[in-house]
Amino acid sequence: MVSPASAAGPLTRRSADSLLTQARSRLDRLSPREAYEAQRAGAVLVDIRPDLSRELEGGIPDALVVHRNVLEWRFDPSSDARIEQASYDLQVVIVCAEGTTSSLAAASLLYIGLARATDVVGGFRAWRAAGLPVHPPAIEVSADPPVRSGDSARYAHRRAPSRPARTARSGGRS
């Protein structure tokens, strides 16, 4: 029996680092300040960080939240699961925590034809360090000693007041 991978020819092995380097070679990556200016000029800034990361670290005002596992379907203009803004001409700027996952995601959007897809060097953490606008964390982690509950220790935390999130619809492929 021939596997689908071997039917297409020999597989090329490469490291994750080489994959990242290849992805970044195709991108015109933006500094946090450049991304902020692009957003103000009409680019769609897309936060692909997991929900818990945004809750613990905060978010970027007016960023569209799209989970990484559905990103391509949301921005593919030919997809039934696309968002309203999806267009091959749309400037899409992806942000993750530190600028690694976003590079791979932006390269994937380039692959499907979004020629103006890119990402933010250093991700959300660089954005925040640059003093750009951020929403406060939704969860505040206490610096107090662990709270004991039975045999397990956990850190006390409380949920901060909620704010409306701007998310892409969740239907479609996952």
FISE-519406 format. One record per residue (C-alpha): residue in three letters; x, z, y. Coordinates in pm, whole numbers, plus 50000, padded with zeros to 5 digits. Layout:
N
ALAXZY;...
END
This chain:
174
MET500005000050000;VAL501304990550343;SER500695014750626;PRO499335000750954;ALA502585010751130;SER504804992250883;ALA502524961750887;ALA503294958451259;GLY507034959751195;PRO509624987151180;LEU509035017851389;THR511495025151666;ARG512555061151682;ARG513285075752021;SER513415110152170;ALA510755124852397;ASP513365125052674;SER513975087652637;LEU510215081452641;LEU509965101552966;THR512905082653118;GLN511315049453026;ALA507955060153174;ARG509565071753499;SER511545039353533;ARG508215021653589;LEU506875046153849;ASP507335049054223;ARG507105087054207;LEU505995106554513;SER507295138954658;PRO504595165354710;ARG504505157255084;GLU504195119755012;ALA501395126654763;TYR499595147955022;GLU499835119755277;ALA498685094255016;GLN495675116054937;ARG494835118355308;ALA495085080255327;GLY492595075455040;ALA494545078454715;VAL492835097654437;LEU494895128354348;VAL494185137653985;ASP494975172153844;ILE495415169753467;ARG496515205753409;PRO494525225753154;ASP491695247353292;LEU493605279753230;SER496595267153429;ARG494385259453728;GLU492655293153694;LEU495975311853684;GLU497935291353941;GLY495305276754170;GLY494345241354249;ILE494735213854505;PRO491865208654750;ASP489955176254690;ALA491925168054374;LEU489825152854099;VAL490145172853776;VAL490365150453469;HIS491465163653133;ARG494515145552999;ASN492805135852674;VAL490225114052855;LEU492295101553151;GLU492625065253040;TRP488885061952966;ARG487965076653307;PHE490185052653502;ASP489845020953291;PRO487494998853495;SER486244982653171;SER485385015853000;ASP481815028052959;ALA483195063153030;ARG484865053553360;ILE484425073053681;GLU482765056453976;GLN486065051354163;ALA487775033353872;SER489405001453995;TYR492564982253914;ASP493454984354287;LEU492965022054314;GLN495975043354403;VAL495975071754150;VAL498435100554191;ILE498665123253886;VAL499725159653910;CYS500545183353624;ALA502345216753629;GLU505945204753671;GLY505875166553682;THR506555157953320;THR503165152253156;SER502035134853474;SER504805108953442;LEU503685099753091;ALA500025099153204;ALA500755077053506;ALA502755052953289;SER499755050753057;LEU497545040953350;LEU500105014353447;TYR499885001253091;ILE496124995853123;GLY496544977553452;LEU496355003053734;ALA499384989853922;ARG499325017654185;ALA499365047053943;THR502115072753993;ASP502775110053984;VAL504145139254184;VAL507795149254141;GLY507805186054038;GLY504035187353989;PHE501755214754118;ARG504525240254136;ALA506535218054373;TRP503355211154573;ARG502765248454617;ALA506455255154694;ALA506295228454966;GLY503625249155141;LEU500895222955096;PRO497235233655077;VAL496165250854755;HIS493105269354630;PRO493895304954523;PRO493925313054151;ALA490525319953996;ILE492045347053777;GLU494215373953924;VAL496625389053674;SER497405425453742;ALA500975437453763;ASP499775471053630;PRO500925482853287;PRO499025469252987;VAL495565483052921;ARG495255496052565;SER492245487052357;GLY492595498852001;ASP495915486951863;SER496265456352086;ALA497635455952440;ARG496365431852700;TYR496985427753068;ALA494115436153294;HIS492805407453497;ARG489755399653699;ARG488105367253790;ALA488335358754158;PRO485225345654338;SER484385311154209;ARG484675279454411;PRO483155245654330;ALA485365223554116;ARG485445186054158;THR485555172153806;ALA485025138753640;ARG482025137553412;SER482815151153068;GLY480885126452854;GLY482415097552663;ARG485485096952445;SER487495127852376;
END
